[in-house]
């Protein structure tokens, strides 16, 4: 495993892939040379609102979800493997940001 791959394993991240959408979870396996990442305890982020109105996953990764907003987040799944030939955007989450996603309960 390369240093880059090892650097993300064990971290909570948000991953954007044009073919798979946006997911948040803990990295268990990464093969970035082959544009593949596997997350555990993952959730698909269908629609989220950011604190700074940018709508960026970077803001969610840094600051968490906007409080009291009607986010659309999928149910937790044990693992998801994302492979995307066009590449992956990976943003490491702060602990507070992960907690906001993990604990979100929609209507």
ABEGO torsion letter per residue (X at the ends): XBAAAAAABGBBBBBBBAAAEBBBEBBABBBAAAGBBBBBGBBBBABBBBAAGAGBAAAAAAAEBBBGBBBBBBBBBABBBBBBAAEBBBBBBBAAAAAAAAABBBX
